[in-house]
Amino acid sequence: MDSNKDYAMETLERLINASKEAINQLIEEIEKPLIEEDDSKRRQAIKAKKECFIDCQDMLMGIKNLEERIKEGEALVEDKKDFKGSFAEKYAKKN
């Protein structure tokens, strides 16, 4: 199971690093000046910048969450539990 946990940790680190790079690229897009002169195209460009901003926020929150989980040492790969059954299975006659 240690190899699964190691793989999970390495994959999370890669995901965090890739997300940070994606955020940098989105920020570069947001920083670009609006050069559209047509009003409808300008509105579309503003809307696209807003979507980039929201995407950056979502990714930042995801990164923060993952980094906190890694620091706290929570079990990132949960062991699968056998099916224990619900109320009916607990009280059913067993053969």
N, CA, C and O atoms as a Tinker XYZ file with bonds, in Angstrom:
   380  protein
     1  N      0.809000   -1.196000    0.000000    73     2
     2  CA     0.000000    0.000000    0.000000    64     1     3
     3  C      0.850000    1.256000    0.000000    63     2     4     5
     4  O      0.400000    2.311000   -0.447000    81     3
     5  N      2.088000    1.154000    0.502000    73     3     6
     6  CA     2.966000    2.318000    0.522000    64     5     7
     7  C      3.236000    2.838000   -0.878000    63     6     8     9
     8  O      3.337000    4.046000   -1.088000    81     7
     9  N      3.354000    1.928000   -1.838000    73     7    10
    10  CA     3.609000    2.380000   -3.203000    64     9    11
    11  C      2.418000    3.163000   -3.736000    63    10    12    13
    12  O      2.603000    4.102000   -4.511000    81    11
    13  N      1.197000    2.800000   -3.339000    73    11    14
    14  CA     0.010000    3.559000   -3.750000    64    13    15
    15  C      0.011000    4.943000   -3.123000    63    14    16    17
    16  O     -0.338000    5.929000   -3.773000    81    15
    17  N      0.409000    5.014000   -1.848000    73    15    18
    18  CA     0.460000    6.313000   -1.173000    64    17    19
    19  C      1.549000    7.181000   -1.778000    63    18    20    21
    20  O      1.348000    8.379000   -1.982000    81    19
    21  N      2.711000    6.583000   -2.070000    73    19    22
    22  CA     3.788000    7.332000   -2.712000    64    21    23
    23  C      3.337000    7.852000   -4.069000    63    22    24    25
    24  O      3.581000    9.007000   -4.418000    81    23
    25  N      2.680000    6.990000   -4.824000    73    23    26
    26  CA     2.180000    7.394000   -6.147000    64    25    27
    27  C      1.176000    8.528000   -6.003000    63    26    28    29
    28  O      1.202000    9.493000   -6.767000    81    27
    29  N      0.295000    8.407000   -5.022000    73    27    30
    30  CA    -0.711000    9.448000   -4.813000    64    29    31
    31  C     -0.054000   10.770000   -4.451000    63    30    32    33
    32  O     -0.441000   11.820000   -4.965000    81    31
    33  N      0.930000   10.725000   -3.575000    73    31    34
    34  CA     1.617000   11.949000   -3.160000    64    33    35
    35  C      2.363000   12.584000   -4.329000    63    34    36    37
    36  O      2.309000   13.799000   -4.520000    81    35
    37  N      3.058000   11.759000   -5.109000    73    35    38
    38  CA     3.782000   12.279000   -6.273000    64    37    39
    39  C      2.802000   12.875000   -7.288000    63    38    40    41
    40  O      3.070000   13.921000   -7.878000    81    39
    41  N      1.686000   12.210000   -7.482000    73    39    42
    42  CA     0.685000   12.704000   -8.438000    64    41    43
    43  C      0.081000   14.010000   -7.952000    63    42    44    45
    44  O     -0.156000   14.917000   -8.750000    81    43
    45  N     -0.170000   14.118000   -6.658000    73    43    46
    46  CA    -0.699000   15.370000   -6.113000    64    45    47
    47  C      0.295000   16.508000   -6.279000    63    46    48    49
    48  O     -0.093000   17.631000   -6.602000    81    47
    49  N      1.562000   16.228000   -6.063000    73    47    50
    50  CA     2.593000   17.254000   -6.250000    64    49    51
    51  C      2.635000   17.708000   -7.707000    63    50    52    53
    52  O      2.740000   18.901000   -7.991000    81    51
    53  N      2.552000   16.747000   -8.625000    73    51    54
    54  CA     2.540000   17.094000  -10.051000    64    53    55
    55  C      1.307000   17.927000  -10.390000    63    54    56    57
    56  O      1.395000   18.894000  -11.147000    81    55
    57  N      0.160000   17.551000   -9.829000    73    55    58
    58  CA    -1.078000   18.290000  -10.070000    64    57    59
    59  C     -0.979000   19.715000   -9.545000    63    58    60    61
    60  O     -1.418000   20.658000  -10.205000    81    59
    61  N     -0.407000   19.870000   -8.367000    73    59    62
    62  CA    -0.234000   21.204000   -7.793000    64    61    63
    63  C      0.678000   22.049000   -8.673000    63    62    64    65
    64  O      0.368000   23.206000   -8.958000    81    63
    65  N      1.798000   21.481000   -9.103000    73    63    66
    66  CA     2.734000   22.230000   -9.948000    64    65    67
    67  C      2.112000   22.600000  -11.299000    63    66    68    69
    68  O      2.300000   23.714000  -11.789000    81    67
    69  N      1.375000   21.667000  -11.894000    73    67    70
    70  CA     0.717000   21.956000  -13.166000    64    69    71
    71  C     -0.350000   23.031000  -12.998000    63    70    72    73
    72  O     -0.528000   23.877000  -13.874000    81    71
    73  N     -1.051000   22.997000  -11.886000    73    71    74
    74  CA    -2.084000   24.002000  -11.620000    64    73    75
    75  C     -1.476000   25.382000  -11.430000    63    74    76    77
    76  O     -2.035000   26.381000  -11.884000    81    75
    77  N     -0.335000   25.437000  -10.762000    73    75    78
    78  CA     0.343000   26.726000  -10.576000    64    77    79
    79  C      0.767000   27.308000  -11.918000    63    78    80    81
    80  O      0.652000   28.513000  -12.137000    81    79
    81  N      1.256000   26.460000  -12.814000    73    79    82
    82  CA     1.641000   26.930000  -14.153000    64    81    83
    83  C      0.416000   27.405000  -14.925000    63    82    84    85
    84  O      0.472000   28.424000  -15.614000    81    83
    85  N     -0.687000   26.673000  -14.813000    73    83    86
    86  CA    -1.926000   27.078000  -15.496000    64    85    87
    87  C     -2.422000   28.418000  -14.967000    63    86    88    89
    88  O     -2.903000   29.252000  -15.734000    81    87
    89  N     -2.306000   28.625000  -13.663000    73    87    90
    90  CA    -2.712000   29.902000  -13.074000    64    89    91
    91  C     -1.856000   31.033000  -13.625000    63    90    92    93
    92  O     -2.373000   32.102000  -13.949000    81    91
    93  N     -0.558000   30.807000  -13.732000    73    91    94
    94  CA     0.327000   31.836000  -14.298000    64    93    95
    95  C     -0.083000   32.204000  -15.716000    63    94    96    97
    96  O     -0.075000   33.378000  -16.084000    81    95
    97  N     -0.442000   31.204000  -16.511000    73    95    98
    98  CA    -0.868000   31.465000  -17.886000    64    97    99
    99  C     -2.187000   32.230000  -17.919000    63    98   100   101
   100  O     -2.359000   33.131000  -18.740000    81    99
   101  N     -3.116000   31.880000  -17.039000    73    99   102
   102  CA    -4.390000   32.595000  -16.983000    64   101   103
   103  C     -4.186000   34.040000  -16.543000    63   102   104   105
   104  O     -4.837000   34.945000  -17.064000    81   103
   105  N     -3.286000   34.260000  -15.587000    73   103   106
   106  CA    -3.000000   35.620000  -15.138000    64   105   107
   107  C     -2.419000   36.449000  -16.286000    63   106   108   109
   108  O     -2.763000   37.621000  -16.442000    81   107
   109  N     -1.551000   35.851000  -17.077000    73   107   110
   110  CA    -1.011000   36.562000  -18.242000    64   109   111
   111  C     -2.134000   36.975000  -19.189000    63   110   112   113
   112  O     -2.098000   38.070000  -19.749000    81   111
   113  N     -3.119000   36.119000  -19.371000    73   111   114
   114  CA    -4.261000   36.456000  -20.227000    64   113   115
   115  C     -5.082000   37.605000  -19.640000    63   114   116   117
   116  O     -5.545000   38.487000  -20.362000    81   115
   117  N     -5.250000   37.576000  -18.324000    73   115   118
   118  CA    -6.008000   38.643000  -17.666000    64   117   119
   119  C     -5.285000   39.975000  -17.781000    63   118   120   121
   120  O     -5.922000   41.018000  -17.928000    81   119
   121  N     -3.956000   39.949000  -17.716000    73   119   122
   122  CA    -3.158000   41.179000  -17.746000    64   121   123
   123  C     -3.101000   41.819000  -19.130000    63   122   124   125
   124  O     -2.788000   43.004000  -19.248000    81   123
   125  N     -3.394000   41.060000  -20.164000    73   123   126
   126  CA    -3.336000   41.625000  -21.516000    64   125   127
   127  C     -4.375000   42.735000  -21.656000    63   126   128   129
   128  O     -5.504000   42.610000  -21.182000    81   127
   129  N     -3.972000   43.828000  -22.319000    73   127   130
   130  CA    -4.931000   44.938000  -22.477000    64   129   131
   131  C     -6.052000   44.574000  -23.455000    63   130   132   133
   132  O     -5.873000   43.765000  -24.366000    81   131
   133  N     -7.205000   45.195000  -23.238000    73   131   134
   134  CA    -8.336000   45.025000  -24.151000    64   133   135
   135  C     -8.119000   45.945000  -25.349000    63   134   136   137
   136  O     -8.024000   47.162000  -25.193000    81   135
   137  N     -8.042000   45.367000  -26.537000    73   135   138
   138  CA    -7.820000   46.188000  -27.723000    64   137   139
   139  C     -9.002000   46.139000  -28.692000    63   138   140   141
   140  O     -8.971000   46.742000  -29.764000    81   139
   141  N    -10.041000   45.412000  -28.291000    73   139   142
   142  CA   -11.216000   45.291000  -29.148000    64   141   143
   143  C    -11.948000   46.625000  -29.191000    63   142   144   145
   144  O    -12.221000   47.228000  -28.154000    81   143
   145  N    -12.260000   47.078000  -30.393000    73   143   146
   146  CA   -12.986000   48.333000  -30.531000    64   145   147
   147  C    -14.476000   48.105000  -30.696000    63   146   148   149
   148  O    -15.283000   48.957000  -30.325000    81   147
   149  N    -14.844000   46.965000  -31.249000    73   147   150
   150  CA   -16.252000   46.620000  -31.385000    64   149   151
   151  C    -16.810000   46.327000  -29.995000    63   150   152   153
   152  O    -16.218000   45.568000  -29.228000    81   151
   153  N    -17.955000   46.936000  -29.677000    73   151   154
   154  CA   -18.524000   46.827000  -28.337000    64   153   155
   155  C    -18.840000   45.386000  -27.945000    63   154   156   157
   156  O    -18.558000   44.979000  -26.818000    81   155
   157  N    -19.417000   44.614000  -28.852000    73   155   158
   158  CA   -19.779000   43.232000  -28.510000    64   157   159
   159  C    -18.522000   42.371000  -28.314000    63   158   160   161
   160  O    -18.492000   41.521000  -27.424000    81   159
   161  N    -17.505000   42.581000  -29.125000    73   159   162
   162  CA   -16.252000   41.836000  -28.955000    64   161   163
   163  C    -15.556000   42.232000  -27.656000    63   162   164   165
   164  O    -14.945000   41.400000  -26.987000    81   163
   165  N    -15.656000   43.506000  -27.312000    73   163   166
   166  CA   -15.061000   43.992000  -26.070000    64   165   167
   167  C    -15.744000   43.339000  -24.870000    63   166   168   169
   168  O    -15.080000   42.931000  -23.918000    81   167
   169  N    -17.078000   43.243000  -24.920000    73   167   170
   170  CA   -17.813000   42.588000  -23.837000    64   169   171
   171  C    -17.421000   41.119000  -23.719000    63   170   172   173
   172  O    -17.272000   40.595000  -22.615000    81   171
   173  N    -17.257000   40.467000  -24.851000    73   171   174
   174  CA   -16.840000   39.061000  -24.838000    64   173   175
   175  C    -15.448000   38.913000  -24.221000    63   174   176   177
   176  O    -15.188000   37.985000  -23.455000    81   175
   177  N    -14.562000   39.845000  -24.569000    73   175   178
   178  CA   -13.208000   39.797000  -24.017000    64   177   179
   179  C    -13.232000   40.019000  -22.503000    63   178   180   181
   180  O    -12.494000   39.367000  -21.766000    81   179
   181  N    -14.074000   40.935000  -22.048000    73   179   182
   182  CA   -14.204000   41.187000  -20.609000    64   181   183
   183  C    -14.767000   39.950000  -19.912000    63   182   184   185
   184  O    -14.310000   39.577000  -18.831000    81   183
   185  N    -15.753000   39.324000  -20.532000    73   183   186
   186  CA   -16.348000   38.112000  -19.963000    64   185   187
   187  C    -15.304000   36.993000  -19.882000    63   186   188   189
   188  O    -15.259000   36.252000  -18.901000    81   187
   189  N    -14.474000   36.876000  -20.911000    73   187   190
   190  CA   -13.417000   35.861000  -20.910000    64   189   191
   191  C    -12.413000   36.121000  -19.787000    63   190   192   193
   192  O    -11.946000   35.182000  -19.142000    81   191
   193  N    -12.079000   37.390000  -19.553000    73   191   194
   194  CA   -11.158000   37.730000  -18.461000    64   193   195
   195  C    -11.769000   37.379000  -17.112000    63   194   196   197
   196  O    -11.078000   36.894000  -16.216000    81   195
   197  N    -13.060000   37.625000  -16.973000    73   195   198
   198  CA   -13.756000   37.286000  -15.731000    64   197   199
   199  C    -13.733000   35.771000  -15.512000    63   198   200   201
   200  O    -13.502000   35.313000  -14.393000    81   199
   201  N    -13.966000   35.001000  -16.556000    73   199   202
   202  CA   -13.930000   33.540000  -16.449000    64   201   203
   203  C    -12.528000   33.057000  -16.070000    63   202   204   205
   204  O    -12.381000   32.126000  -15.277000    81   203
   205  N    -11.502000   33.692000  -16.639000    73   203   206
   206  CA   -10.117000   33.353000  -16.271000    64   205   207
   207  C     -9.886000   33.625000  -14.791000    63   206   208   209
   208  O     -9.257000   32.830000  -14.094000    81   207
   209  N    -10.399000   34.754000  -14.320000    73   207   210
   210  CA   -10.253000   35.127000  -12.916000    64   209   211
   211  C    -10.910000   34.088000  -12.006000    63   210   212   213
   212  O    -10.318000   33.659000  -11.016000    81   211
   213  N    -12.124000   33.691000  -12.343000    73   211   214
   214  CA   -12.858000   32.702000  -11.541000    64   213   215
   215  C    -12.138000   31.355000  -11.572000    63   214   216   217
   216  O    -12.037000   30.679000  -10.548000    81   215
   217  N    -11.640000   30.969000  -12.746000    73   215   218
   218  CA   -10.884000   29.717000  -12.858000    64   217   219
   219  C     -9.639000   29.755000  -11.980000    63   218   220   221
   220  O     -9.307000   28.766000  -11.326000    81   219
   221  N     -8.945000   30.899000  -11.962000    73   219   222
   222  CA    -7.760000   31.051000  -11.109000    64   221   223
   223  C     -8.125000   30.877000   -9.638000    63   222   224   225
   224  O     -7.428000   30.185000   -8.897000    81   223
   225  N     -9.218000   31.506000   -9.223000    73   223   226
   226  CA    -9.649000   31.380000   -7.837000    64   225   227
   227  C     -9.943000   29.927000   -7.482000    63   226   228   229
   228  O     -9.528000   29.441000   -6.430000    81   227
   229  N    -10.661000   29.239000   -8.363000    73   227   230
   230  CA   -10.998000   27.833000   -8.110000    64   229   231
   231  C     -9.742000   26.983000   -7.981000    63   230   232   233
   232  O     -9.636000   26.149000   -7.081000    81   231
   233  N     -8.797000   27.199000   -8.881000    73   231   234
   234  CA    -7.566000   26.417000   -8.831000    64   233   235
   235  C     -6.750000   26.743000   -7.581000    63   234   236   237
   236  O     -6.161000   25.848000   -6.976000    81   235
   237  N     -6.712000   28.011000   -7.193000    73   235   238
   238  CA    -5.981000   28.394000   -5.986000    64   237   239
   239  C     -6.576000   27.732000   -4.749000    63   238   240   241
   240  O     -5.845000   27.264000   -3.876000    81   239
   241  N     -7.890000   27.695000   -4.680000    73   239   242
   242  CA    -8.537000   27.041000   -3.547000    64   241   243
   243  C     -8.247000   25.539000   -3.560000    63   242   244   245
   244  O     -8.036000   24.936000   -2.508000    81   243
   245  N     -8.236000   24.948000   -4.734000    73   243   246
   246  CA    -7.902000   23.531000   -4.847000    64   245   247
   247  C     -6.475000   23.250000   -4.427000    63   246   248   249
   248  O     -6.210000   22.275000   -3.722000    81   247
   249  N     -5.558000   24.096000   -4.854000    73   247   250
   250  CA    -4.151000   23.943000   -4.469000    64   249   251
   251  C     -4.005000   24.076000   -2.958000    63   250   252   253
   252  O     -3.326000   23.270000   -2.322000    81   251
   253  N     -4.639000   25.085000   -2.391000    73   251   254
   254  CA    -4.562000   25.300000   -0.949000    64   253   255
   255  C     -5.087000   24.074000   -0.209000    63   254   256   257
   256  O     -4.475000   23.628000    0.762000    81   255
   257  N     -6.199000   23.535000   -0.652000    73   255   258
   258  CA    -6.794000   22.355000   -0.028000    64   257   259
   259  C     -5.837000   21.165000   -0.095000    63   258   260   261
   260  O     -5.618000   20.486000    0.908000    81   259
   261  N     -5.271000   20.912000   -1.264000    73   259   262
   262  CA    -4.344000   19.792000   -1.413000    64   261   263
   263  C     -3.093000   19.970000   -0.561000    63   262   264   265
   264  O     -2.633000   19.024000    0.079000    81   263
   265  N     -2.548000   21.177000   -0.552000    73   263   266
   266  CA    -1.342000   21.429000    0.242000    64   265   267
   267  C     -1.611000   21.240000    1.729000    63   266   268   269
   268  O     -0.764000   20.710000    2.449000    81   267
   269  N     -2.782000   21.668000    2.196000    73   267   270
   270  CA    -3.127000   21.479000    3.604000    64   269   271
   271  C     -3.270000   19.998000    3.933000    63   270   272   273
   272  O     -2.817000   19.545000    4.984000    81   271
   273  N     -3.897000   19.250000    3.038000    73   271   274
   274  CA    -4.060000   17.816000    3.276000    64   273   275
   275  C     -2.709000   17.112000    3.321000    63   274   276   277
   276  O     -2.500000   16.211000    4.134000    81   275
   277  N     -1.805000   17.518000    2.459000    73   275   278
   278  CA    -0.476000   16.912000    2.444000    64   277   279
   279  C      0.257000   17.233000    3.750000    63   278   280   281
   280  O      0.877000   16.355000    4.348000    81   279
   281  N      0.184000   18.493000    4.188000    73   279   282
   282  CA     0.870000   18.899000    5.418000    64   281   283
   283  C      0.293000   18.198000    6.641000    63   282   284   285
   284  O      1.029000   17.801000    7.544000    81   283
   285  N     -1.015000   18.049000    6.665000    73   283   286
   286  CA    -1.657000   17.422000    7.820000    64   285   287
   287  C     -1.465000   15.911000    7.826000    63   286   288   289
   288  O     -1.716000   15.248000    8.832000    81   287
   289  N     -1.019000   15.377000    6.701000    73   287   290
   290  CA    -0.762000   13.947000    6.639000    64   289   291
   291  C     -2.018000   13.107000    6.608000    63   290   292   293
   292  O     -1.994000   11.942000    7.007000    81   291
   293  N     -3.116000   13.675000    6.142000    73   291   294
   294  CA    -4.346000   12.905000    6.038000    64   293   295
   295  C     -4.155000   11.758000    5.063000    63   294   296   297
   296  O     -3.315000   11.825000    4.165000    81   295
   297  N     -4.913000   10.740000    5.239000    73   295   298
   298  CA    -4.854000    9.597000    4.329000    64   297   299
   299  C     -5.451000   10.023000    2.990000    63   298   300   301
   300  O     -6.661000   10.201000    2.855000    81   299
   301  N     -4.575000   10.179000    2.013000    73   299   302
   302  CA    -5.033000   10.591000    0.694000    64   301   303
   303  C     -5.544000    9.408000   -0.108000    63   302   304   305
   304  O     -6.395000    9.545000   -0.988000    81   303
   305  N     -5.007000    8.252000    0.216000    73   303   306
   306  CA    -5.487000    7.034000   -0.414000    64   305   307
   307  C     -6.165000    6.241000    0.694000    63   306   308   309
   308  O     -5.498000    5.658000    1.549000    81   307
   309  N     -7.482000    6.223000    0.673000    73   307   310
   310  CA    -8.214000    5.531000    1.723000    64   309   311
   311  C     -8.275000    4.045000    1.417000    63   310   312   313
   312  O     -8.462000    3.626000    0.275000    81   311
   313  N     -8.113000    3.271000    2.464000    73   311   314
   314  CA    -8.251000    1.832000    2.299000    64   313   315
   315  C     -9.701000    1.514000    2.012000    63   314   316   317
   316  O    -10.610000    2.084000    2.616000    81   315
   317  N     -9.909000    0.596000    1.082000    73   315   318
   318  CA   -11.269000    0.193000    0.762000    64   317   319
   319  C    -11.797000   -0.659000    1.897000    63   318   320   321
   320  O    -11.111000   -1.547000    2.403000    81   319
   321  N    -13.027000   -0.373000    2.287000    73   319   322
   322  CA   -13.657000   -1.128000    3.347000    64   321   323
   323  C    -14.633000   -2.117000    2.726000    63   322   324   325
   324  O    -15.275000   -1.841000    1.713000    81   323
   325  N    -14.720000   -3.257000    3.355000    73   323   326
   326  CA   -15.692000   -4.241000    2.898000    64   325   327
   327  C    -17.089000   -3.722000    3.161000    63   326   328   329
   328  O    -17.314000   -2.928000    4.075000    81   327
   329  N    -18.005000   -4.172000    2.364000    73   327   330
   330  CA   -19.397000   -3.802000    2.531000    64   329   331
   331  C    -19.899000   -4.370000    3.843000    63   330   332   333
   332  O    -19.844000   -5.582000    4.053000    81   331
   333  N    -20.383000   -3.523000    4.719000    73   331   334
   334  CA   -20.866000   -3.973000    6.016000    64   333   335
   335  C    -22.371000   -4.188000    6.012000    63   334   336   337
   336  O    -22.906000   -4.857000    6.897000    81   335
   337  N    -23.043000   -3.638000    5.047000    73   335   338
   338  CA   -24.487000   -3.794000    4.992000    64   337   339
   339  C    -25.190000   -2.667000    5.714000    63   338   340   341
   340  O    -24.590000   -1.934000    6.500000    81   339
   341  N    -26.457000   -2.547000    5.434000    73   339   342
   342  CA   -27.255000   -1.515000    6.072000    64   341   343
   343  C    -28.125000   -2.160000    7.147000    63   342   344   345
   344  O    -27.847000   -3.271000    7.597000    81   343
   345  N    -29.143000   -1.480000    7.540000    73   343   346
   346  CA   -30.007000   -1.939000    8.618000    64   345   347
   347  C    -30.550000   -3.339000    8.359000    63   346   348   349
   348  O    -30.483000   -4.201000    9.236000    81   347
   349  N    -31.081000   -3.570000    7.176000    73   347   350
   350  CA   -31.686000   -4.861000    6.855000    64   349   351
   351  C    -30.666000   -5.998000    6.905000    63   350   352   353
   352  O    -30.968000   -7.079000    7.410000    81   351
   353  N    -29.475000   -5.764000    6.391000    73   351   354
   354  CA   -28.444000   -6.808000    6.388000    64   353   355
   355  C    -27.962000   -7.147000    7.795000    63   354   356   357
   356  O    -27.562000   -8.282000    8.055000    81   355
   357  N    -27.997000   -6.189000    8.688000    73   355   358
   358  CA   -27.527000   -6.430000   10.052000    64   357   359
   359  C    -28.466000   -7.375000   10.797000    63   358   360   361
   360  O    -28.019000   -8.185000   11.610000    81   359
   361  N    -29.762000   -7.274000   10.522000    73   359   362
   362  CA   -30.745000   -8.033000   11.285000    64   361   363
   363  C    -31.335000   -9.218000   10.530000    63   362   364   365
   364  O    -32.215000   -9.907000   11.047000    81   363
   365  N    -30.863000   -9.455000    9.326000    73   363   366
   366  CA   -31.341000  -10.598000    8.558000    64   365   367
   367  C    -30.811000  -11.893000    9.176000    63   366   368   369
   368  O    -29.750000  -11.913000    9.800000    81   367
   369  N    -31.574000  -12.970000    8.989000    73   367   370
   370  CA   -31.115000  -14.267000    9.488000    64   369   371
   371  C    -29.892000  -14.694000    8.703000    63   370   372   373
   372  O    -29.855000  -14.593000    7.477000    81   371
   373  N    -28.903000  -15.168000    9.419000    73   371   374
   374  CA   -27.692000  -15.642000    8.753000    64   373   375
   375  C    -27.741000  -17.160000    8.716000    63   374   376   377
   376  O    -28.087000  -17.801000    9.708000    81   375
   377  N    -27.395000  -17.732000    7.571000    73   375   378
   378  CA   -27.419000  -19.198000    7.426000    64   377   379
   379  C    -26.170000  -19.820000    7.929000    63   378   380
   380  O    -26.027000  -21.042000    7.882000    81   379
